[in-house]
Amino acid sequence: MPKLPVVSGKKIVKALAKFGFELDHQTGSHLILRQREHPHRRVTVPNHKVIAKGTLNEIIKETGLTRENFTKALK
């Protein structure tokens, strides 16, 4: 299992856009993304400069992606 990188909320949003997620709305400093295609998953991403490892791990789980796919999308 690859090590999780240190990323910002904006980088996460860019990576998830490659998998069909788009910004639905923003509440405070949290960005709510929604998947365009079925199953229309919703994911909340904090718009912070550094996302905690546990938070990043949960975001990856909620999207249904693997760590490998997510880290490849960051590049």
Beta strands, then each sheet from edge to edge (+ up, - down):
strand 1: 21-27
strand 2: 30-35
strand 3: 42-46
sheet 1: 1+ 2- 3+
end
